[in-house]
Amino acid sequence: PDICVICDPKKLDEKGCLGAPDWIIEITSPSTAKKDLNEKFNLYESSGVKEYWIVFPKDRYIMVYLLNDKGMY
């Protein structure tokens, strides 16, 4: 991801994040948009990332996905 936020410091160790980050932001480009909208969307949803933002800087647009109680965006 371009930016990730981990709110629980217990999830961090010297290797990185243990478990899913709380919030991930992907900043798209023409070469990454398809991957951000498909592969990464599915990966982050199935991993339990609570909030996923996809930023389209050229269009000045942000798509925001929030994980619901069924584990889906």
N, C-alpha and C positions, 0 to 999 in steps of 0.2 A: 504493500500500500504506500501511497504518497505520505499520508499522515495517519497515525493511529494513536488512540488515547486509551490508557489503562488506568482506571480509577483506583483499583485495589493494589497497593504496593506489594502485597503478599504474592501477587501473580508474577512478579519480576524476580529474576535471578541473573547470574552472570552470563547466561546463555540467551536471555531475552524474556519473552512473555510465555508464561505457562497457562495454556488455555486461550480462549478467545479475548481479543481486546474489546473494550466497551463500545468504541466508536472508531470507524475507519472512513477515511476520505480518500477517494481516488480522483485525481485531476486528469481528465481525458485529453487525448490528442487524437487526430484522425487515425493514427496507427494503433491506439489502445482502446478506443471506445467500444468496439465489439466485445473484446475480452472483458472489459469492466462491466458491461451490461449482461453478460452471459456467464462465463466461467467464474469470475470473481464473485458475482452476485450469488450464484449457487453455492460456492465454497463458503462465503461469509454467512449466508443464511443457515446452512447445515452445521456450521461451526458454532453458531450461537452468538454472533456479533450483534449486540443490541441495536446499534444504529449504524447505517451505511449511507454515506453521501457520495453521489457521483456529480462532479463539477464539470460543467462545459464552459470553460472560460471564454471561448470565442463567441458563444451565444449568450453569455452572461446568465446562465441558467444552472440551477442545482436540483437534482432529484434526491429526495430524502426518503429512506426506507427505515421503518421502525419494526423491530421484531415483536410479534404479538405473543399472547400466552400459549399459542399452539406452535410456536417456533417458526413462524413464517412472516415474511415481509409483506 
